[in-house]
Amino acid sequence: MEFVKDLQSDILLELHVPDFEIAKKFYGNIGYEVVWEKAPHDEDGYLVMRSGNSILNFTVVMSKFTSTHFLNASVKTRLEAMGLK
């Protein structure tokens, strides 16, 4: 990705979203443009948007981690659910 070579960003943030189209519309309305996108397939997509020196990265939220039970669980339980503990 050419735009990353000499990266000097004032914001470099990764957000987890349920749908790239919603993110593109919202952030596009405030001046961000898509600079790279890998369409979601089996929840592994990635989107990069840029406005000046600000870069936002997006991943698709995995559906198994969006249930109320998961979001209300303790950190230990969440890590176990993600296979990290």
OpenMM code with the backbone's topology and positions (N, CA, C; nanometers):
from openmm import Vec3, app, unit

residues = "MET GLU PHE VAL LYS ASP LEU GLN SER ASP ILE LEU LEU GLU LEU HIS VAL PRO ASP PHE GLU ILE ALA LYS LYS PHE TYR GLY ASN ILE GLY TYR GLU VAL VAL TRP GLU LYS ALA PRO HIS ASP GLU ASP GLY TYR LEU VAL MET ARG SER GLY ASN SER ILE LEU ASN PHE THR VAL VAL MET SER LYS PHE THR SER THR HIS PHE LEU ASN ALA SER VAL LYS THR ARG LEU GLU ALA MET GLY LEU LYS".split()
positions = [
    Vec3(0.0840, -0.1166, 0.0000),
    Vec3(0.0000, 0.0000, 0.0000),
    Vec3(0.0890, 0.1236, 0.0000),
    Vec3(0.0911, 0.1911, -0.1093),
    Vec3(0.1772, 0.3069, -0.1310),
    Vec3(0.1569, 0.4170, -0.0274),
    Vec3(0.0310, 0.4410, 0.0137),
    Vec3(0.0037, 0.5522, 0.1037),
    Vec3(0.0609, 0.5321, 0.2438),
    Vec3(0.1081, 0.4135, 0.2771),
    Vec3(0.1604, 0.3850, 0.4105),
    Vec3(0.3110, 0.4122, 0.4203),
    Vec3(0.3808, 0.4202, 0.3087),
    Vec3(0.5261, 0.4324, 0.3082),
    Vec3(0.5790, 0.5399, 0.4021),
    Vec3(0.5342, 0.6614, 0.3849),
    Vec3(0.5837, 0.7736, 0.4648),
    Vec3(0.4733, 0.8262, 0.5557),
    Vec3(0.4095, 0.7366, 0.6261),
    Vec3(0.2942, 0.7708, 0.7076),
    Vec3(0.3307, 0.8652, 0.8208),
    Vec3(0.2672, 0.9796, 0.8213),
    Vec3(0.2763, 1.0746, 0.9311),
    Vec3(0.1334, 1.1169, 0.9601),
    Vec3(0.0685, 1.0447, 1.0468),
    Vec3(-0.0734, 1.0639, 1.0714),
    Vec3(-0.0976, 1.1319, 1.2048),
    Vec3(-0.1992, 1.2181, 1.2076),
    Vec3(-0.2390, 1.2751, 1.3348),
    Vec3(-0.3403, 1.1847, 1.4045),
    Vec3(-0.4036, 1.0965, 1.3287),
    Vec3(-0.4954, 0.9963, 1.3847),
    Vec3(-0.4751, 0.8667, 1.3075),
    Vec3(-0.4553, 0.7582, 1.3783),
    Vec3(-0.4496, 0.6253, 1.3174),
    Vec3(-0.5292, 0.5353, 1.4101),
    Vec3(-0.6506, 0.5032, 1.3683),
    Vec3(-0.7470, 0.4388, 1.4555),
    Vec3(-0.8124, 0.3223, 1.3830),
    Vec3(-0.8371, 0.2121, 1.4552),
    Vec3(-0.9098, 0.0991, 1.3983),
    Vec3(-1.0430, 0.0854, 1.4691),
    Vec3(-1.1487, 0.0810, 1.3909),
    Vec3(-1.2843, 0.0688, 1.4441),
    Vec3(-1.3468, -0.0602, 1.3936),
    Vec3(-1.4257, -0.1225, 1.4769),
    Vec3(-1.4955, -0.2457, 1.4407),
    Vec3(-1.6410, -0.2092, 1.4131),
    Vec3(-1.6869, -0.2324, 1.2914),
    Vec3(-1.8199, -0.1909, 1.2491),
    Vec3(-1.8970, -0.3098, 1.1924),
    Vec3(-2.0309, -0.3023, 1.1954),
    Vec3(-2.1097, -0.4128, 1.1414),
    Vec3(-2.1210, -0.4100, 0.9894),
    Vec3(-2.0952, -0.2943, 0.9267),
    Vec3(-2.1181, -0.2797, 0.7831),
    Vec3(-2.0306, -0.1668, 0.7287),
    Vec3(-1.9496, -0.1961, 0.6275),
    Vec3(-1.8625, -0.0937, 0.5694),
    Vec3(-1.9411, 0.0182, 0.5026),
    Vec3(-2.0541, -0.0134, 0.4420),
    Vec3(-2.1312, 0.0884, 0.3700),
    Vec3(-2.1764, 0.2003, 0.4646),
    Vec3(-2.2163, 0.1641, 0.5847),
    Vec3(-2.2579, 0.2646, 0.6837),
    Vec3(-2.1391, 0.3524, 0.7209),
    Vec3(-2.0233, 0.2914, 0.7435),
    Vec3(-1.9026, 0.3672, 0.7789),
    Vec3(-1.8606, 0.4585, 0.6638),
    Vec3(-1.8643, 0.4069, 0.5397),
    Vec3(-1.8238, 0.4876, 0.4241),
    Vec3(-1.9158, 0.6085, 0.4079),
    Vec3(-2.0439, 0.5888, 0.4283),
    Vec3(-2.1389, 0.6998, 0.4151),
    Vec3(-2.1156, 0.8034, 0.5254),
    Vec3(-2.1078, 0.7579, 0.6500),
    Vec3(-2.0913, 0.8504, 0.7625),
    Vec3(-1.9600, 0.9279, 0.7522),
    Vec3(-1.8493, 0.8565, 0.7405),
    Vec3(-1.7187, 0.9230, 0.7375),
    Vec3(-1.6951, 0.9958, 0.6053),
    Vec3(-1.7563, 0.9493, 0.4969),
    Vec3(-1.7493, 1.0206, 0.3696),
    Vec3(-1.8141, 1.1576, 0.3785),
    Vec3(-1.9221, 1.1661, 0.4553),
    Vec3(-1.9920, 1.2936, 0.4732),
    Vec3(-1.9095, 1.3964, 0.5502),
    Vec3(-1.8082, 1.3512, 0.6232),
    Vec3(-1.7247, 1.4467, 0.6975),
    Vec3(-1.5837, 1.4559, 0.6387),
    Vec3(-1.5712, 1.4146, 0.5120),
    Vec3(-1.4479, 1.4401, 0.4394),
    Vec3(-1.3506, 1.3252, 0.4222),
    Vec3(-1.3831, 1.2066, 0.4707),
    Vec3(-1.2932, 1.0918, 0.4531),
    Vec3(-1.3194, 1.0254, 0.3199),
    Vec3(-1.2135, 0.9746, 0.2577),
    Vec3(-1.2237, 0.9023, 0.1313),
    Vec3(-1.1659, 0.7628, 0.1463),
    Vec3(-1.2248, 0.6676, 0.0770),
    Vec3(-1.1744, 0.5302, 0.0785),
    Vec3(-1.0426, 0.5262, 0.0021),
    Vec3(-0.9375, 0.4734, 0.0677),
    Vec3(-0.8086, 0.4584, -0.0007),
    Vec3(-0.7738, 0.3120, -0.0243),
    Vec3(-0.8406, 0.2216, 0.0471),
    Vec3(-0.8187, 0.0779, 0.0261),
    Vec3(-0.9333, 0.0020, 0.0891),
    Vec3(-0.9773, -0.1032, 0.0208),
    Vec3(-1.0861, -0.1839, 0.0756),
    Vec3(-1.0732, -0.3277, 0.0306),
    Vec3(-1.0871, -0.4179, 0.1259),
    Vec3(-1.1013, -0.5606, 0.0977),
    Vec3(-1.2419, -0.5945, 0.1443),
    Vec3(-1.3284, -0.6242, 0.0500),
    Vec3(-1.4686, -0.6490, 0.0823),
    Vec3(-1.4827, -0.7617, 0.1840),
    Vec3(-1.5759, -0.7459, 0.2781),
    Vec3(-1.5974, -0.8514, 0.3778),
    Vec3(-1.6424, -0.9818, 0.3135),
    Vec3(-1.5767, -1.0882, 0.3499),
    Vec3(-1.6141, -1.2229, 0.3093),
    Vec3(-1.5859, -1.3111, 0.4297),
    Vec3(-1.6889, -1.3716, 0.4841),
    Vec3(-1.6744, -1.4494, 0.6071),
    Vec3(-1.6143, -1.3634, 0.7175),
    Vec3(-1.6541, -1.2377, 0.7207),
    Vec3(-1.6175, -1.1443, 0.8268),
    Vec3(-1.4674, -1.1165, 0.8352),
    Vec3(-1.3971, -1.1111, 0.7236),
    Vec3(-1.2536, -1.0815, 0.7293),
    Vec3(-1.2163, -0.9576, 0.6474),
    Vec3(-1.3126, -0.8702, 0.6176),
    Vec3(-1.2860, -0.7524, 0.5362),
    Vec3(-1.2082, -0.6447, 0.6112),
    Vec3(-1.1560, -0.5495, 0.5329),
    Vec3(-1.0805, -0.4392, 0.5915),
    Vec3(-1.1007, -0.3158, 0.5049),
    Vec3(-1.1154, -0.2005, 0.5675),
    Vec3(-1.1403, -0.0752, 0.4978),
    Vec3(-1.0497, 0.0314, 0.5565),
    Vec3(-0.9882, 0.1124, 0.4692),
    Vec3(-0.9037, 0.2231, 0.5132),
    Vec3(-0.9580, 0.3503, 0.4501),
    Vec3(-0.9817, 0.4517, 0.5343),
    Vec3(-1.0287, 0.5819, 0.4864),
    Vec3(-0.9332, 0.6892, 0.5358),
    Vec3(-0.9228, 0.7959, 0.4557),
    Vec3(-0.8270, 0.9012, 0.4896),
    Vec3(-0.8876, 1.0383, 0.4647),
    Vec3(-0.8540, 1.1309, 0.5540),
    Vec3(-0.8874, 1.2718, 0.5368),
    Vec3(-0.7634, 1.3498, 0.5781),
    Vec3(-0.6935, 1.4076, 0.4814),
    Vec3(-0.5675, 1.4754, 0.5123),
    Vec3(-0.4694, 1.3764, 0.5719),
    Vec3(-0.4198, 1.4045, 0.6924),
    Vec3(-0.3264, 1.3149, 0.7608),
    Vec3(-0.3956, 1.2177, 0.8558),
    Vec3(-0.5270, 1.2202, 0.8603),
    Vec3(-0.6016, 1.1319, 0.9505),
    Vec3(-0.6417, 1.0041, 0.8777),
    Vec3(-0.6120, 0.8906, 0.9384),
    Vec3(-0.6430, 0.7616, 0.8782),
    Vec3(-0.7310, 0.6816, 0.9736),
    Vec3(-0.8401, 0.6281, 0.9202),
    Vec3(-0.9296, 0.5411, 0.9957),
    Vec3(-0.9296, 0.4049, 0.9292),
    Vec3(-0.9165, 0.3003, 1.0093),
    Vec3(-0.9193, 0.1618, 0.9617),
    Vec3(-1.0430, 0.0949, 1.0195),
    Vec3(-1.1060, 0.0128, 0.9402),
    Vec3(-1.2284, -0.0544, 0.9839),
    Vec3(-1.2185, -0.2045, 0.9588),
    Vec3(-1.2670, -0.2811, 1.0541),
    Vec3(-1.2852, -0.4249, 1.0358),
    Vec3(-1.4322, -0.4548, 1.0602),
    Vec3(-1.4775, -0.5677, 1.0107),
    Vec3(-1.6155, -0.6090, 1.0306),
    Vec3(-1.6258, -0.6798, 1.1650),
    Vec3(-1.7252, -0.6408, 1.2441),
    Vec3(-1.7487, -0.7051, 1.3732),
    Vec3(-1.7954, -0.8473, 1.3486),
    Vec3(-1.7316, -0.9428, 1.4148),
    Vec3(-1.7727, -1.0823, 1.4004),
    Vec3(-1.9040, -1.1040, 1.4744),
    Vec3(-2.0005, -1.1599, 1.4059),
    Vec3(-2.1349, -1.1743, 1.4623),
    Vec3(-2.1359, -1.2513, 1.5933),
    Vec3(-2.0469, -1.3486, 1.6106),
    Vec3(-2.0501, -1.4256, 1.7350),
    Vec3(-2.0043, -1.3420, 1.8550),
    Vec3(-1.9437, -1.2254, 1.8284),
    Vec3(-1.8989, -1.1393, 1.9369),
    Vec3(-1.9893, -1.0189, 1.9585),
    Vec3(-2.1044, -1.0134, 1.8923),
    Vec3(-2.1915, -0.8975, 1.9065),
    Vec3(-2.3165, -0.9258, 1.9894),
    Vec3(-2.3291, -1.0450, 2.0401),
    Vec3(-2.4474, -1.0757, 2.1197),
    Vec3(-2.4423, -1.0010, 2.2520),
    Vec3(-2.5586, -0.9724, 2.3073),
    Vec3(-2.5658, -0.9035, 2.4356),
    Vec3(-2.4916, -0.9827, 2.5420),
    Vec3(-2.5031, -1.1146, 2.5387),
    Vec3(-2.4338, -1.1990, 2.6367),
    Vec3(-2.2832, -1.1746, 2.6299),
    Vec3(-2.2295, -1.1723, 2.5079),
    Vec3(-2.0851, -1.1523, 2.4927),
    Vec3(-2.0443, -1.0131, 2.5405),
    Vec3(-2.1192, -0.9112, 2.5015),
    Vec3(-2.0829, -0.7741, 2.5376),
    Vec3(-2.0943, -0.7495, 2.6876),
    Vec3(-2.1822, -0.8210, 2.7549),
    Vec3(-2.1987, -0.8041, 2.8985),
    Vec3(-2.1073, -0.8954, 2.9797),
    Vec3(-2.0366, -0.9834, 2.9147),
    Vec3(-1.9495, -1.0780, 2.9835),
    Vec3(-1.8250, -1.0089, 3.0378),
    Vec3(-1.7610, -1.0744, 3.1318),
    Vec3(-1.6363, -1.0219, 3.1867),
    Vec3(-1.5268, -1.0285, 3.0807),
    Vec3(-1.4201, -0.9555, 3.1023),
    Vec3(-1.3067, -0.9566, 3.0101),
    Vec3(-1.2530, -1.0987, 2.9960),
    Vec3(-1.2428, -1.1720, 3.1072),
    Vec3(-1.1924, -1.3091, 3.1025),
    Vec3(-1.2806, -1.3958, 3.0123),
    Vec3(-1.4122, -1.3828, 3.0273),
    Vec3(-1.5040, -1.4616, 2.9462),
    Vec3(-1.4927, -1.4243, 2.7994),
    Vec3(-1.4761, -1.2950, 2.7693),
    Vec3(-1.4618, -1.2503, 2.6302),
    Vec3(-1.3333, -1.3056, 2.5676),
    Vec3(-1.2257, -1.3022, 2.6434),
    Vec3(-1.0986, -1.3553, 2.5927),
    Vec3(-1.1099, -1.5040, 2.5641),
    Vec3(-1.1775, -1.5761, 2.6530),
    Vec3(-1.1975, -1.7193, 2.6330),
    Vec3(-1.2818, -1.7452, 2.5078),
    Vec3(-1.3864, -1.6640, 2.4871),
    Vec3(-1.4733, -1.6800, 2.3703),
    Vec3(-1.3973, -1.6551, 2.2403),
    Vec3(-1.2982, -1.5671, 2.2460),
    Vec3(-1.2195, -1.5363, 2.1273),
    Vec3(-1.1011, -1.6318, 2.1117),
    Vec3(-1.0868, -1.7271, 2.2053),
    Vec3(-0.9791, -1.8232, 2.1987),
    Vec3(-0.8439, -1.7646, 2.2377),
    Vec3(-0.8450, -1.6611, 2.3205),
    Vec3(-0.7204, -1.5945, 2.3590),
    Vec3(-0.6771, -1.6266, 2.5008),
    Vec3(-0.7510, -1.7068, 2.5700),
    Vec3(-0.7157, -1.7387, 2.7091),
    Vec3(-0.7202, -1.8866, 2.7295),
] * unit.nanometer
topology = app.Topology()
chain = topology.addChain("A")
for resn in residues:
    res = topology.addResidue(resn, chain)
    for name in ("N", "CA", "C"):
        topology.addAtom(name, app.Element.getBySymbol(name[0]), res)
